[in-house]
Amino acid sequence: MTQAHGYRPGEHRSRREIDLAIGVLMGVRRCSAQEALEVLVEAMRASGVGLGGVSRSLLSVISGDVEPTAACAAVAHWNAVLGLPSGRGC
């Protein structure tokens, strides 16, 4: 639902998660922000989950706190990219 002035609270949350995920990837993979965004887009395409969802899933995997609602395809993708055991998460 769109609020006054076009503000949508869900978009603000997703933007923050995308920014955090970019920062995580920059630290883990020692890459630029653009390269990190490309990795997120690759994960989005591979998993069929939106950009906010793959970002949220990456943050869950990194924190070790994968929520039951996490997109399992995105979690599996991040486990593979980060070299983590495939059973971690979903």
N, C-alpha and C positions, 0 to 999 in steps of 0.2 A: 504494500500500500504506500502510495506517495504522500508525504506530509507536506505542510506548507513550505513554499520555496523549493520544492523538489527534493527535499532531504529524505533519504531512505536509510533508517538506522542499520539495516542489514548490510548495506553497501559500505558503510563506515567500518563495521566490524571486519568485513572481508578485506577491505583495503589495508587495514592494520595487520591482518594475518598474512596477506601477500607481502607486505613490506618486511615483516619479521622473517618469513620464509626465505625471502631474497637474502636477507642478512645472514641467516643460518647457512645457506648454500655458499655464500661468499666466504664464510669462515671455514666451512668444512672442505670445500673444493678449491679454495684459494683462487677464486675467479672474480670477474667484474660483475657489477649489478646487471648489465645487459646479458652476460652469459648465464647468470643465475636465473633471470627471467626466462631465457630460452630453455633451461632445464625444467622449469615449472610448466612451460607450455608443452614441452615434450611429454611430461608426466600427465598432463591434462589429456593430450591426444591418446596416449597409451592406455589410460585408465577409463576414459569416457566420463570423467568427473570434471566439474568446472574448476576454474582457476582458484576460487576461494576454497573449494573443497580439497583440492590437492595441497594447497598451502596449509590448511588446517590439519590435514593428515600428516604432512611432514612434521609440523610442530608437535603433534601427538607422538609420532615415532621417536623424535629427538628427546622429548621429555620422558618417554617411557610410560606414558599415561594414555594409551590408545582407548578412546571411548567406544562403547558398543555401537554408537551411531556413526562411527568413522566409516568412510567409504573404503571397503575392504580391497577393492582393486587398486586404489591409490596407495593404501598402506603396503600392499604387496609390492608395488612398484618401488616405493621408497626403501623397503627392506632390501630389495635387489640392488638398487643404486648405491646404497650406503654399505652394502656387504654385511647386512645383519641376517640372522637366522630367519628363514621364511615363515616360521610359525609364530613369530613375534607379532602380537597384535590380534587382528580378527580371528 
